[in-house]
Amino acid sequence: MGGRFALIADPAAGPKLTAFDGGSVDYPDRSATVIMEASRFLSGGEIGFSGPGIPTRRYLTIEGLPAGFIADWASNHAQFPCGVDILLTCGDLLLGLPRSTALEVSCM
C-alpha cells in the first residue's frame, strides 16, 4: 500500500509535520503527502528554496503557514529519504514541496 494523503484547510490549527507518516528507510515511498492551503503566495520574499530540480535558489513569500513551519520543515528535510512531501495550494495555484527541498529564511 502506498502513502497517505492529508488535507489541511487551516494550517494554523493543523498538526505538526511529525504527526504524519514519514515512511521508513526500506519504504520511503510510503510516506504521507500533506496538502495544505496557504492564504497567499508572493514572488520574491524571505523563504529560499533549493534542491533537486531547482537550478538556482528561488525566493517566495508564503502567507498562512503554521507557526514554526520552517523549523518543522528543516527536521523533515533532515530525514531524507524519509519524510513527508507537501503540496501548498492558494486558490488555483499549486506549489510542490518535496522532502528533498531545503528551505532557508533570508535576513531582509
N, C-alpha and C positions, 0 to 999 in steps of 0.2 A: 504494500500500500504506500502511496506517495505521501507528500507533506500535507499539511493542513493550511487552511486559509482563515484569516480573522479579519473582520471589518470593524473599523473604529471610526465612528462619525464624530465623536467628541474626544480628541486626543488628550485634552486636559483631564478628563475623567477616566481615561483608559488605563489599563495595566502597564507596567514597565515591560520592556522587551524581554527580560529574563523570565517572564511568565509564559512565554511561548516556546515550543519545542525547537531547539536549535539543531536537531539531528544528532548523529553520532559520527565518530571517526570512520566507522565502517559504512555508514549510510548518511552522509551529509545532505543528500538529495531529499531526505525525508523531513527536512526542517519546515517550519511554518513560513508562509508568506503573509505579511501583515499589510492590509490595505487601509490607509489612514487618510482622512480628509483634512487638508490644511485650509486655512482661511484665505491665504494669498501667496502667490509666487511673484517675486520681482527679480528681474535680471540684474546682475551685479549684487553686491552686498557682502556680508561678512562670512558666509559659510563657503569654504573652498572644498571642491570635490576633486579627487584624483583616484586613479586606479585603472585597471584593465579597460580598454575601450575608450578612455578619455585622454586624447593626445596631449592636451595641456590643461593645467588646473582651471576649472571653471568656478565662478562665484555666483551665488544666488542668495536671495533673502527668502526665507520661508516663514511666514507668519502662521501661528496656530499650532506650533509643535508643543508637545508636553514639556513641562519644566524638567530640566536635567536630560533632555533628549541627546545632546551632543556627547555627554559623558556615557550615557547608556549605549549609544552607537559605538563609541570607542571600545567599550567592553565587548560588544557584539562582534565588531570587526576583528578584534584580537583573537577570537575563537576560530577564525578561518582555518580550514574549510567548513567548519560548522558555523552555525549562527543563522539568524532569520534574515530574510530579504523583505524589503518594504517597497510598496507601490504607494507613492504620495499622489493624491488627487486634489484638484482645486477646480471646481466647475468642470469644464470639458478638457482640462489639462491633466497630464499624467507625467510623473517623474519616477523612473525606476531607480531604486537604491539597493543594488545587490550587496551582499555581505562583504564582497571584495573591495568595495569603495571606501576610501578613507575620507573622513571629514575633518576639516581644520577651521577653527574660528580665527579670522584675521583681526588684528587690532586696527580699528578705524579711528 
